[in-house]
Structure formats: C-alpha cells, structure tokens
Amino acid sequence: MGLKPRAEYQTYRVLARDRQPLVDFIVEAMRGAGCRMLHIPPANVAPFRFTFETPAGERLGIIAYAFLANSKETKNRPKDEHRFQVKYGSKGDGKQQPIFHDPYSLYTTLFLGINPEQGFFVAADPWLHNPTKFFISIEFKEDEAGAVLKNGWSAWERDRRSGSDEPIEVLVGGTAEHFLRYVYFERDALREDQGHRHWLAENISHVTAFPMITSKGEGTTIQPPHLHALSNEFDLSENEVLDLIEKAPRLKMAVRGWVAEEHLYRQLREVPGVTDCMHIEEEGGNDVRLRYRGSLPLELECKNVLRRTTAAGLARVDFQRTRASKKDPCSRYYRPSDFDIVAACLHSVSSRWEFRYVLPSQLEEHPRCPGRLWNNVRVDEKWLAKPEQILSLATQAS
C-alpha cells in the first residue's frame, strides 16, 4: 500500500465513472516517467491518494484534488475559455472546506484540472486555495492551453474577473510527460508567493525535479579549514546540511522565505548612518527594523514583485494579505500606518536580489476600503533605488 498519511484529511464520495479518467491519467503519466506505483486509489473517493517510487528510488506520495478540465461552451462565457469545476459533495451552504497539507511532508498536495482527451493538466496553487469553497470554477484561455500542448510546460497569471481584488494567482500547466516534474515543482513551491511561484515554474532547472542517485567514491575526504557551528552540532558536513535542506520541503520553504529579507537586511546595514539594523522575528510583524542617523525606529515591509511586468515594463506588487477576516473583508489590505517603508524585491523579474523603496503615504488608497492601501501596485518612478534617499524621507515623516 506504500506510505500512509500520518494526518487525517476529509474525503468525499464521487462517481467512479466520472473520475476514473483522472486517476488513469495520473497513473499513466507516472508510469511513463518510469515510476513504480505502490498505491493506486479507487476512483470513487476523493481526493486521490497515490504513492510511488521514482526512477531514482525515492518514495513519494501525492494527495490529488483532481477535476475534469474541458472547453465546453457555456452560456454567457467566452468561447475561447477552458475551465475546471472544483466540486465535491453537495453544494451545501458554501462554507469554506480545508485543503489537506501534510504536516510531515510525506505527501505533496496537488490541486488541478485534467483534460484526459487532449492529454494535459492545469494546476492552481493548493496553498492559496486553502480553504476553498465547493463549487468554484477555475478558468484559462485557449491560447494558454495551446501553449501547454505546444511546449509541454507553461505558467501564467490567471485572469481575474473584472472588478475583482482577489489575490493574483499563477497557474501551471503541463502535458503527461511533465507530470512528475509538476509533482516536484509543487513540493518545491509550497507557500511561495505568486511571483516566486511563477519564477520557479519558468526556471524549472532550479526545482528539484529529477534527483540523481550518486555514489560516494572511496578515498581521502578533504575537510574545509573551518566548519560552521551547525555542522559540528549536527555532526554533518556543510554540504550534507545543505543537501538536507534541499531534500526537506518544509526546511527549504522556511529558508527561502528568509532569503529576500536577508538580502534586504544586508544591504540596509551597509548604508552609512544606519544603526540598530535587525530582523523582526515577531509573528505577523514587519521584516526589518533600523534607525537612520539617530532617528526613531523605522520598520520596513519586504514584498516580492510578480513575475509578469506591465506593458510599460514596470514591476507589479499584489499588495495584500492572502486572507481576510470574515467579518471585515477590508482587513485584507494594509493601512499606511502598518510600516514606515515598503521595499519591493525585484528578484522574480530580474533574478537579482535588488530592491526599490517607497513610503506608504505615496501609495494609492483602496477605492472601496477607506484608510487602506490599494493592492494593485506598480513599481514606478515614485519608488527609489537608493535606500539612503527613502530613509531620509521616512525620517522626516516620522
């Protein structure tokens, strides 16, 4: 039977005849990639749990929230639209339903639509959809489906409905030949912001898609002149510590989440006049706190830009929290008083750890939430490249 989840997840009864093509697609795709299937689920209970062994000998599991994708014409919808309907059970009262994420990282969660007839899949971010409503529809265009079929692998920003301020979402699509790659991608992209999810999808060589088995040859091991304290504490070489992070998705996720903040911190602490520069480690707090030329403490919020730029080449920031309070939808959006400076990390666009800075007071107010900042942010001429310039402005404003 292979691996078994060590945490419970909610299951739903579904019609086997409707879902069997989805199970068959996944099984055939995994076998086509050289995997040995250890557990194939029945098609009448969803989500579907698979376990398998990769060609490299790694045993993995997936929990697949899989739905049928098609391009059937629908009244009052665009003719070039494909979609998959996210639906399990009865429609009920529209309450949010949890999407399972294995706390032990034995299983990778997939949230996707499959078109068995045309031989491709399109996947949404399972973390962004946790929790989700049943029923919802996830749409994509004929051109986007065509790019998947032509190239075998593609990623794009999902079109938002007109007037919607829902968080921007990156969809990833692939043919059956790329399904194993997708499993590794989803494991690597867990909890990533959408800009870096997009960057990872387009820089697939950076994803641990096909680990290679290597054997250690016998001989003399050359030890570095200095070992990091963690290396001594763990009784592992420094490379082994890095390999451990690479292989453990939750570790890698936690480390990557700190990388942009660490680069921001390192750049700011070198600015003449900056003192008391430190990471803020409070849950839900901002990212960096410092003083500039004896000022009161200034706090900076670091945000990653989206992968796709505007027609004018401007970087974009989806400037909102992922979730809002049920009692106050406007709580999704930030207040100008929440921080002193906003720093936009451009890595998703430029692949360099560079930043642009702006005062919150220079950002637009949300049109429907007075006192809150608009989420559709463009990194334009208001954003400064030199941190000392924005620090001077923030000091004057404080």
Beta strands, then each sheet from edge to edge (+ up, - down):
strand 1: 12-13
strand 2: 36-39
strand 3: 45-46
strand 4: 48-53
strand 5: 59-70
strand 6: 81-86
strand 7: 96-97
strand 8: 107-115
strand 9: 120-123
strand 10: 132-133
strand 11: 136-141
strand 12: 153-157
strand 13: 170-175
strand 14: 274-279
strand 15: 288-292
strand 16: 298-304
strand 17: 315-318
strand 18: 341-345
strand 19: 355-358
strand 20: 376-379
sheet 1: 1+ 3-
sheet 2: 2+ 4- 5+ 6- 11+
sheet 3: 2+ 4- 5+ 8+ 9- 13+ 12-
sheet 4: 7+ 10-
sheet 5: 14+ 15- 16+ 18+ 19-
sheet 6: 17+ 20-
end
